[in-house]
Structure formats: structure tokens, C-alpha cells
Amino acid sequence: MRRWLLALAVMGICVWWWRGDSSSRDGDDHELQAAVLADGFALFDGHRVIELDRKGQQRKQHGFAREDEVRVVGSPSGPLAGFIESKKVRLVRVASGQGGQVFGKSVRLMCDGAATNDERFAIAWLEADDVLWFVHGDTRTKRTDAQAVAAEPIAATTVARKNWCGVASALDQIALFWRDGNRLFIQTCTRKKCSGLPATVKFDSRDTLLGFGCVRDACLLASRDREGRARLQYVTESGSTKWMWNLPIDKLEVAVIGAGENAFAVGYSTDRATQVLRVERNRTITTVWTGPAAAHAPALAWSRDQLLVGHHGGGPALVGFPR
């Protein structure tokens, strides 16, 4: 009898330890983030950053937990994390979690998303004077200054009071987003400056923007209207809408990224399953990956014809995704 009770106790401890370790490992209470590294990928689950090689195998692991919002991107020196600290944006190497570079003067809001692909990385923020800034750098090309992790920040001057902004990769450019009334603005930026006039997209102020991603001259938006209908909306660099497609979802998260020059990857979860789609410019849509249902949309990152899918239903998956 005593041996039986002892075995139950040991089993209970093991189950408790596994669940606790799984919770910290999977971070199922956090939305996952994925980033492209110079020689692989990274996943951030709210508790740690996992470095993966190009076969999807874990290479390194770094504990990194903060209560505030964090944006993780890849750089030649490894994964970087950006966050607001004392009204400034601090960008640090995840491996050390210390030091890094500081940007901004009076930061009030981190922008949604991050730019991360084979070309460039970027994170963006709003200053108290409503000027939208981003700090950026090359993903694979090392700078001569071994201590530097990012290039000088660039500003996109706007006039309206903004309570939301976003940033995404656009191949070798960076795309910035903000909203004003029934309009969504999209501005692309090179390594040196932003375009003169942003594209203006008609976008009902009552609609919810769920996700966004770009290629060099177009973007794909995921949104839900006030009646609960979700859709994908393909817009060109001039702001015109070329087509829409209904999304069979009821959740408020959709992952959208540009994958090369001619396609997007779109991920979402329903009560039945998690889906990842390949969406081409001409509205050809195919399912490339299916997994178990989850509370959050999967995290996506694309690099050299491979798509990383990070999801809470299991380990990361690599999917062939030609450009």
C-alpha cells in the first residue's frame, strides 16, 4: 500500500513538473512571434527565444521574459528584442539581454508587428508628437562596427493623432501602417528614406484589422467587419483594392506575411484546426499546412523558399514555400 501511494506521489510530481515545464516551454498564454535569422529562424513564446537551424532543429535557447510588449527580430548577430523602457525604445541582443541601443525621445506606443526577412529587420513606434519612427538593419550583412546592431532610425512624418500603427517587411523595403477615420495609410521606406506620399486605402473605421503583410509593391490585409465577417483584401502600392476573399474564421488573430515577390502566407486558427494558406497575387489560394486548433494564430516567418510555422499545438514546422 505504501509503495502504491509512493508511486502515485512520484507520478503526480512528474505530471506537475511536465505541465509546468510545458507551460513555460510553449508559452500557451502568449501569442508566438517568429523571426528570420542570418542562418535560420527564431521563435519567441513570451518566456524564451528559441533559435532554429534551417532544418527546424533547435540550436540555442535564451530565457527572455518581460511583462511589457516585446518585438523580436533577427540580425547578423542573432535575435534582437525591442521594447519600451523609460519612454525610449531599447534594442538588445537576446543572448545577453543587457545593454543594446536606445532610440527615441518620448515614446508612447510600440507599433504592431515587426519586419523580419532575409533582407532587413525593423521595429517601429510612435513618439508623443505623433511622429512614426522605425529602427532597422540588414538581416545577414554584418556592419563594420561590431557593437552596432541597427542603422539610424527613420521618421515618417504624419499629422493626425494616431492610436495605432503597424510595421511589416516589404521584400527589401519596410512598410508602415496607421489609421485615420475611414482610411488606412501605408508608406514604404528604403534604407535611407520613406516615400513622399503614403498610399490611402478605404477602410471602414468600424472594421477590425486582424493582420497585414506586404511584398514590394502590394499588401494583403486581414480584417473583420462590424457584422463579424472576416476577409482578405489585396491592395496595390497606390491604395486601390484589387480583390477580396472571405475568411472562415471567428477569432481576432490572423498572421499575414509576404513570402518572396509574388505570394503571401496566411495563418489562422478556428475551433477545429489551424490552417496556413498560400495566397498569390492572382487570388490563387491553397492550403499548405494544417494543425490542431489553438487559442492564437500561428507565427510565420519566410526565408529562402521555406516557411516556418510556430504553433501552440506542437513543435515548429518547416513547410516548402517557393517564392
TORKOL-4160 file (C-alpha; in steps of 0.2 Angstrom, whole numbers, padded with zeros to 4 digits, m for minus):
323
<pt num="1" X="0000" Y="0000" Z="0000"/>
<pt num="2" X="0014" Y="0012" Z="0005"/>
<pt num="3" X="0023" Y="0008" Z="m0011"/>
<pt num="4" X="0007" Y="0011" Z="m0021"/>
<pt num="5" X="0005" Y="0028" Z="m0013"/>
<pt num="6" X="0023" Y="0032" Z="m0016"/>
<pt num="7" X="0021" Y="0028" Z="m0034"/>
<pt num="8" X="0006" Y="0039" Z="m0036"/>
<pt num="9" X="0015" Y="0053" Z="m0027"/>
<pt num="10" X="0030" Y="0052" Z="m0039"/>
<pt num="11" X="0019" Y="0051" Z="m0054"/>
<pt num="12" X="0009" Y="0067" Z="m0048"/>
<pt num="13" X="0026" Y="0076" Z="m0046"/>
<pt num="14" X="0031" Y="0071" Z="m0063"/>
<pt num="15" X="0015" Y="0076" Z="m0071"/>
<pt num="16" X="0016" Y="0093" Z="m0062"/>
<pt num="17" X="0034" Y="0096" Z="m0067"/>
<pt num="18" X="0030" Y="0091" Z="m0086"/>
<pt num="19" X="0015" Y="0103" Z="m0086"/>
<pt num="20" X="0024" Y="0117" Z="m0078"/>
<pt num="21" X="0039" Y="0114" Z="m0090"/>
<pt num="22" X="0027" Y="0113" Z="m0105"/>
<pt num="23" X="0019" Y="0129" Z="m0100"/>
<pt num="24" X="0035" Y="0139" Z="m0099"/>
<pt num="25" X="0041" Y="0130" Z="m0114"/>
<pt num="26" X="0026" Y="0133" Z="m0125"/>
<pt num="27" X="0020" Y="0149" Z="m0118"/>
<pt num="28" X="0002" Y="0145" Z="m0122"/>
<pt num="29" X="m0004" Y="0161" Z="m0114"/>
<pt num="30" X="0006" Y="0172" Z="m0126"/>
<pt num="31" X="0005" Y="0175" Z="m0145"/>
<pt num="32" X="0020" Y="0167" Z="m0153"/>
<pt num="33" X="0032" Y="0178" Z="m0163"/>
<pt num="34" X="0043" Y="0171" Z="m0177"/>
<pt num="35" X="0059" Y="0179" Z="m0185"/>
<pt num="36" X="0071" Y="0176" Z="m0198"/>
<pt num="37" X="0090" Y="0174" Z="m0193"/>
<pt num="38" X="0105" Y="0175" Z="m0204"/>
<pt num="39" X="0106" Y="0156" Z="m0204"/>
<pt num="40" X="0089" Y="0150" Z="m0198"/>
<pt num="41" X="0074" Y="0156" Z="m0188"/>
<pt num="42" X="0069" Y="0161" Z="m0171"/>
<pt num="43" X="0053" Y="0159" Z="m0160"/>
<pt num="44" X="0048" Y="0169" Z="m0145"/>
<pt num="45" X="0034" Y="0162" Z="m0134"/>
<pt num="46" X="0034" Y="0176" Z="m0121"/>
<pt num="47" X="0046" Y="0167" Z="m0109"/>
<pt num="48" X="0061" Y="0162" Z="m0120"/>
<pt num="49" X="0068" Y="0164" Z="m0138"/>
<pt num="50" X="0072" Y="0148" Z="m0147"/>
<pt num="51" X="0085" Y="0148" Z="m0161"/>
<pt num="52" X="0082" Y="0135" Z="m0175"/>
<pt num="53" X="0093" Y="0130" Z="m0189"/>
<pt num="54" X="0087" Y="0129" Z="m0207"/>
<pt num="55" X="0080" Y="0111" Z="m0204"/>
<pt num="56" X="0069" Y="0117" Z="m0190"/>
<pt num="57" X="0080" Y="0109" Z="m0176"/>
<pt num="58" X="0083" Y="0118" Z="m0160"/>
<pt num="59" X="0100" Y="0126" Z="m0159"/>
<pt num="60" X="0100" Y="0138" Z="m0144"/>
<pt num="61" X="0088" Y="0144" Z="m0131"/>
<pt num="62" X="0088" Y="0160" Z="m0122"/>
<pt num="63" X="0077" Y="0164" Z="m0107"/>
<pt num="64" X="0068" Y="0181" Z="m0111"/>
<pt num="65" X="0053" Y="0186" Z="m0101"/>
<pt num="66" X="0046" Y="0204" Z="m0099"/>
<pt num="67" X="0029" Y="0210" Z="m0093"/>
<pt num="68" X="0028" Y="0223" Z="m0107"/>
<pt num="69" X="0027" Y="0222" Z="m0126"/>
<pt num="70" X="0042" Y="0214" Z="m0134"/>
<pt num="71" X="0046" Y="0213" Z="m0153"/>
<pt num="72" X="0059" Y="0200" Z="m0158"/>
<pt num="73" X="0068" Y="0201" Z="m0175"/>
<pt num="74" X="0084" Y="0193" Z="m0182"/>
<pt num="75" X="0100" Y="0201" Z="m0186"/>
<pt num="76" X="0118" Y="0196" Z="m0191"/>
<pt num="77" X="0122" Y="0195" Z="m0173"/>
<pt num="78" X="0107" Y="0184" Z="m0168"/>
<pt num="79" X="0090" Y="0188" Z="m0162"/>
<pt num="80" X="0086" Y="0205" Z="m0155"/>
<pt num="81" X="0072" Y="0211" Z="m0144"/>
<pt num="82" X="0065" Y="0228" Z="m0144"/>
<pt num="83" X="0054" Y="0236" Z="m0130"/>
<pt num="84" X="0049" Y="0252" Z="m0122"/>
<pt num="85" X="0060" Y="0257" Z="m0107"/>
<pt num="86" X="0059" Y="0274" Z="m0098"/>
<pt num="87" X="0050" Y="0282" Z="m0113"/>
<pt num="88" X="0063" Y="0276" Z="m0125"/>
<pt num="89" X="0065" Y="0260" Z="m0136"/>
<pt num="90" X="0079" Y="0249" Z="m0131"/>
<pt num="91" X="0085" Y="0236" Z="m0144"/>
<pt num="92" X="0096" Y="0222" Z="m0136"/>
<pt num="93" X="0104" Y="0206" Z="m0141"/>
<pt num="94" X="0093" Y="0192" Z="m0134"/>
<pt num="95" X="0108" Y="0181" Z="m0129"/>
<pt num="96" X="0114" Y="0194" Z="m0116"/>
<pt num="97" X="0098" Y="0203" Z="m0113"/>
<pt num="98" X="0108" Y="0218" Z="m0107"/>
<pt num="99" X="0115" Y="0234" Z="m0115"/>
<pt num="100" X="0110" Y="0237" Z="m0133"/>
<pt num="101" X="0105" Y="0253" Z="m0141"/>
<pt num="102" X="0092" Y="0266" Z="m0136"/>
<pt num="103" X="0081" Y="0276" Z="m0148"/>
<pt num="104" X="0068" Y="0289" Z="m0147"/>
<pt num="105" X="0064" Y="0304" Z="m0135"/>
<pt num="106" X="0047" Y="0302" Z="m0128"/>
<pt num="107" X="0040" Y="0285" Z="m0134"/>
<pt num="108" X="0021" Y="0282" Z="m0131"/>
<pt num="109" X="0017" Y="0267" Z="m0142"/>
<pt num="110" X="0025" Y="0252" Z="m0150"/>
<pt num="111" X="0018" Y="0248" Z="m0167"/>
<pt num="112" X="0010" Y="0231" Z="m0170"/>
<pt num="113" X="0021" Y="0218" Z="m0179"/>
<pt num="114" X="0039" Y="0218" Z="m0185"/>
<pt num="115" X="0049" Y="0217" Z="m0201"/>
<pt num="116" X="0059" Y="0202" Z="m0202"/>
<pt num="117" X="0065" Y="0193" Z="m0218"/>
<pt num="118" X="0081" Y="0189" Z="m0227"/>
<pt num="119" X="0084" Y="0207" Z="m0232"/>
<pt num="120" X="0080" Y="0218" Z="m0217"/>
<pt num="121" X="0073" Y="0219" Z="m0200"/>
<pt num="122" X="0064" Y="0234" Z="m0192"/>
<pt num="123" X="0053" Y="0238" Z="m0177"/>
<pt num="124" X="0043" Y="0254" Z="m0176"/>
<pt num="125" X="0035" Y="0266" Z="m0163"/>
<pt num="126" X="0025" Y="0282" Z="m0160"/>
<pt num="127" X="0033" Y="0297" Z="m0151"/>
<pt num="128" X="0022" Y="0309" Z="m0141"/>
<pt num="129" X="0022" Y="0321" Z="m0155"/>
<pt num="130" X="0014" Y="0308" Z="m0166"/>
<pt num="131" X="0029" Y="0306" Z="m0177"/>
<pt num="132" X="0031" Y="0287" Z="m0183"/>
<pt num="133" X="0049" Y="0281" Z="m0182"/>
<pt num="134" X="0057" Y="0264" Z="m0185"/>
<pt num="135" X="0074" Y="0257" Z="m0182"/>
<pt num="136" X="0081" Y="0245" Z="m0195"/>
<pt num="137" X="0096" Y="0235" Z="m0201"/>
<pt num="138" X="0101" Y="0221" Z="m0213"/>
<pt num="139" X="0097" Y="0203" Z="m0208"/>
<pt num="140" X="0113" Y="0195" Z="m0215"/>
<pt num="141" X="0126" Y="0208" Z="m0219"/>
<pt num="142" X="0137" Y="0212" Z="m0205"/>
<pt num="143" X="0142" Y="0230" Z="m0202"/>
<pt num="144" X="0160" Y="0236" Z="m0199"/>
<pt num="145" X="0156" Y="0242" Z="m0181"/>
<pt num="146" X="0154" Y="0225" Z="m0171"/>
<pt num="147" X="0145" Y="0234" Z="m0157"/>
<pt num="148" X="0131" Y="0241" Z="m0168"/>
<pt num="149" X="0115" Y="0231" Z="m0171"/>
<pt num="150" X="0105" Y="0243" Z="m0181"/>
<pt num="151" X="0105" Y="0258" Z="m0193"/>
<pt num="152" X="0100" Y="0275" Z="m0189"/>
<pt num="153" X="0081" Y="0277" Z="m0186"/>
<pt num="154" X="0070" Y="0284" Z="m0199"/>
<pt num="155" X="0055" Y="0295" Z="m0197"/>
<pt num="156" X="0038" Y="0295" Z="m0206"/>
<pt num="157" X="0030" Y="0312" Z="m0203"/>
<pt num="158" X="0011" Y="0312" Z="m0201"/>
<pt num="159" X="m0001" Y="0325" Z="m0194"/>
<pt num="160" X="m0016" Y="0316" Z="m0187"/>
<pt num="161" X="m0017" Y="0309" Z="m0169"/>
<pt num="162" X="m0014" Y="0291" Z="m0170"/>
<pt num="163" X="m0018" Y="0277" Z="m0158"/>
<pt num="164" X="m0012" Y="0263" Z="m0169"/>
<pt num="165" X="0002" Y="0259" Z="m0180"/>
<pt num="166" X="0010" Y="0244" Z="m0188"/>
<pt num="167" X="0026" Y="0238" Z="m0197"/>
<pt num="168" X="0030" Y="0224" Z="m0209"/>
<pt num="169" X="0043" Y="0218" Z="m0222"/>
<pt num="170" X="0040" Y="0223" Z="m0240"/>
<pt num="171" X="0054" Y="0212" Z="m0248"/>
<pt num="172" X="0069" Y="0224" Z="m0247"/>
<pt num="173" X="0058" Y="0239" Z="m0240"/>
<pt num="174" X="0049" Y="0242" Z="m0224"/>
<pt num="175" X="0030" Y="0245" Z="m0224"/>
<pt num="176" X="0022" Y="0257" Z="m0211"/>
<pt num="177" X="0004" Y="0257" Z="m0207"/>
<pt num="178" X="m0008" Y="0269" Z="m0197"/>
<pt num="179" X="m0026" Y="0273" Z="m0197"/>
<pt num="180" X="m0036" Y="0289" Z="m0198"/>
<pt num="181" X="m0055" Y="0288" Z="m0199"/>
<pt num="182" X="m0061" Y="0278" Z="m0214"/>
<pt num="183" X="m0044" Y="0277" Z="m0221"/>
<pt num="184" X="m0029" Y="0266" Z="m0219"/>
<pt num="185" X="m0012" Y="0273" Z="m0224"/>
<pt num="186" X="0003" Y="0263" Z="m0230"/>
<pt num="187" X="0020" Y="0270" Z="m0233"/>
<pt num="188" X="0035" Y="0261" Z="m0239"/>
<pt num="189" X="0053" Y="0265" Z="m0234"/>
<pt num="190" X="0070" Y="0261" Z="m0241"/>
<pt num="191" X="0086" Y="0260" Z="m0231"/>
<pt num="192" X="0088" Y="0279" Z="m0232"/>
<pt num="193" X="0071" Y="0287" Z="m0233"/>
<pt num="194" X="0052" Y="0285" Z="m0234"/>
<pt num="195" X="0041" Y="0288" Z="m0249"/>
<pt num="196" X="0034" Y="0305" Z="m0251"/>
<pt num="197" X="0015" Y="0301" Z="m0250"/>
<pt num="198" X="0008" Y="0286" Z="m0242"/>
<pt num="199" X="m0005" Y="0275" Z="m0251"/>
<pt num="200" X="m0023" Y="0278" Z="m0244"/>
<pt num="201" X="m0034" Y="0263" Z="m0243"/>
<pt num="202" X="m0053" Y="0264" Z="m0240"/>
<pt num="203" X="m0055" Y="0255" Z="m0223"/>
<pt num="204" X="m0071" Y="0257" Z="m0213"/>
<pt num="205" X="m0067" Y="0264" Z="m0195"/>
<pt num="206" X="m0078" Y="0251" Z="m0188"/>
<pt num="207" X="m0069" Y="0237" Z="m0196"/>
<pt num="208" X="m0055" Y="0227" Z="m0186"/>
<pt num="209" X="m0038" Y="0225" Z="m0194"/>
<pt num="210" X="m0033" Y="0207" Z="m0189"/>
<pt num="211" X="m0017" Y="0206" Z="m0199"/>
<pt num="212" X="m0006" Y="0213" Z="m0213"/>
<pt num="213" X="0009" Y="0208" Z="m0224"/>
<pt num="214" X="0017" Y="0215" Z="m0239"/>
<pt num="215" X="0028" Y="0211" Z="m0254"/>
<pt num="216" X="0037" Y="0225" Z="m0263"/>
<pt num="217" X="0023" Y="0234" Z="m0272"/>
<pt num="218" X="0007" Y="0227" Z="m0263"/>
<pt num="219" X="0000" Y="0222" Z="m0247"/>
<pt num="220" X="m0013" Y="0209" Z="m0240"/>
<pt num="221" X="m0024" Y="0214" Z="m0226"/>
<pt num="222" X="m0035" Y="0203" Z="m0215"/>
<pt num="223" X="m0050" Y="0211" Z="m0207"/>
<pt num="224" X="m0067" Y="0208" Z="m0199"/>
<pt num="225" X="m0082" Y="0220" Z="m0201"/>
<pt num="226" X="m0094" Y="0225" Z="m0188"/>
<pt num="227" X="m0106" Y="0211" Z="m0193"/>
<pt num="228" X="m0092" Y="0198" Z="m0189"/>
<pt num="229" X="m0087" Y="0194" Z="m0207"/>
<pt num="230" X="m0069" Y="0191" Z="m0210"/>
<pt num="231" X="m0060" Y="0194" Z="m0226"/>
<pt num="232" X="m0043" Y="0196" Z="m0235"/>
<pt num="233" X="m0041" Y="0212" Z="m0245"/>
<pt num="234" X="m0027" Y="0213" Z="m0258"/>
<pt num="235" X="m0021" Y="0231" Z="m0261"/>
<pt num="236" X="m0008" Y="0239" Z="m0273"/>
<pt num="237" X="0005" Y="0252" Z="m0269"/>
<pt num="238" X="m0007" Y="0265" Z="m0275"/>
<pt num="239" X="m0020" Y="0260" Z="m0262"/>
<pt num="240" X="m0033" Y="0253" Z="m0274"/>
<pt num="241" X="m0041" Y="0236" Z="m0269"/>
<pt num="242" X="m0040" Y="0223" Z="m0282"/>
<pt num="243" X="m0049" Y="0209" Z="m0274"/>
<pt num="244" X="m0057" Y="0202" Z="m0258"/>
<pt num="245" X="m0059" Y="0184" Z="m0251"/>
<pt num="246" X="m0069" Y="0178" Z="m0237"/>
<pt num="247" X="m0060" Y="0170" Z="m0222"/>
<pt num="248" X="m0069" Y="0156" Z="m0212"/>
<pt num="249" X="m0064" Y="0162" Z="m0195"/>
<pt num="250" X="m0072" Y="0169" Z="m0179"/>
<pt num="251" X="m0056" Y="0174" Z="m0170"/>
<pt num="252" X="m0047" Y="0191" Z="m0169"/>
<pt num="253" X="m0030" Y="0185" Z="m0175"/>
<pt num="254" X="m0023" Y="0182" Z="m0192"/>
<pt num="255" X="m0005" Y="0180" Z="m0196"/>
<pt num="256" X="0000" Y="0188" Z="m0213"/>
<pt num="257" X="0017" Y="0189" Z="m0221"/>
<pt num="258" X="0025" Y="0192" Z="m0238"/>
<pt num="259" X="0034" Y="0177" Z="m0245"/>
<pt num="260" X="0045" Y="0182" Z="m0259"/>
<pt num="261" X="0039" Y="0193" Z="m0273"/>
<pt num="262" X="0023" Y="0185" Z="m0278"/>
<pt num="263" X="0014" Y="0177" Z="m0263"/>
<pt num="264" X="0009" Y="0179" Z="m0245"/>
<pt num="265" X="0007" Y="0166" Z="m0231"/>
<pt num="266" X="m0009" Y="0167" Z="m0221"/>
<pt num="267" X="m0011" Y="0158" Z="m0204"/>
<pt num="268" X="m0026" Y="0157" Z="m0193"/>
<pt num="269" X="m0035" Y="0145" Z="m0180"/>
<pt num="270" X="m0053" Y="0140" Z="m0179"/>
<pt num="271" X="m0061" Y="0129" Z="m0166"/>
<pt num="272" X="m0057" Y="0114" Z="m0177"/>
<pt num="273" X="m0040" Y="0117" Z="m0184"/>
<pt num="274" X="m0026" Y="0129" Z="m0188"/>
<pt num="275" X="m0023" Y="0132" Z="m0206"/>
<pt num="276" X="m0009" Y="0140" Z="m0216"/>
<pt num="277" X="m0013" Y="0146" Z="m0234"/>
<pt num="278" X="m0003" Y="0151" Z="m0248"/>
<pt num="279" X="m0011" Y="0167" Z="m0256"/>
<pt num="280" X="m0004" Y="0173" Z="m0273"/>
<pt num="281" X="m0007" Y="0189" Z="m0281"/>
<pt num="282" X="m0020" Y="0182" Z="m0294"/>
<pt num="283" X="m0030" Y="0176" Z="m0279"/>
<pt num="284" X="m0025" Y="0158" Z="m0281"/>
<pt num="285" X="m0026" Y="0151" Z="m0263"/>
<pt num="286" X="m0020" Y="0134" Z="m0257"/>
<pt num="287" X="m0018" Y="0126" Z="m0240"/>
<pt num="288" X="0000" Y="0122" Z="m0236"/>
<pt num="289" X="m0001" Y="0116" Z="m0218"/>
<pt num="290" X="m0015" Y="0110" Z="m0206"/>
<pt num="291" X="m0013" Y="0108" Z="m0187"/>
<pt num="292" X="m0023" Y="0106" Z="m0171"/>
<pt num="293" X="m0034" Y="0121" Z="m0165"/>
<pt num="294" X="m0026" Y="0134" Z="m0154"/>
<pt num="295" X="m0030" Y="0150" Z="m0145"/>
<pt num="296" X="m0019" Y="0160" Z="m0156"/>
<pt num="297" X="m0014" Y="0162" Z="m0174"/>
<pt num="298" X="0002" Y="0153" Z="m0179"/>
<pt num="299" X="0018" Y="0163" Z="m0180"/>
<pt num="300" X="0025" Y="0164" Z="m0198"/>
<pt num="301" X="0042" Y="0168" Z="m0205"/>
<pt num="302" X="0048" Y="0165" Z="m0223"/>
<pt num="303" X="0066" Y="0163" Z="m0229"/>
<pt num="304" X="0073" Y="0156" Z="m0245"/>
<pt num="305" X="0058" Y="0146" Z="m0250"/>
<pt num="306" X="0055" Y="0139" Z="m0233"/>
<pt num="307" X="0041" Y="0144" Z="m0221"/>
<pt num="308" X="0042" Y="0142" Z="m0203"/>
<pt num="309" X="0026" Y="0139" Z="m0194"/>
<pt num="310" X="0026" Y="0141" Z="m0175"/>
<pt num="311" X="0010" Y="0135" Z="m0166"/>
<pt num="312" X="0004" Y="0130" Z="m0149"/>
<pt num="313" X="m0002" Y="0113" Z="m0154"/>
<pt num="314" X="0016" Y="0106" Z="m0156"/>
<pt num="315" X="0034" Y="0109" Z="m0161"/>
<pt num="316" X="0038" Y="0121" Z="m0175"/>
<pt num="317" X="0036" Y="0115" Z="m0193"/>
<pt num="318" X="0045" Y="0119" Z="m0209"/>
<pt num="319" X="0035" Y="0120" Z="m0225"/>
<pt num="320" X="0042" Y="0121" Z="m0243"/>
<pt num="321" X="0036" Y="0138" Z="m0249"/>
<pt num="322" X="0043" Y="0143" Z="m0266"/>
<pt num="323" X="0045" Y="0161" Z="m0270"/>
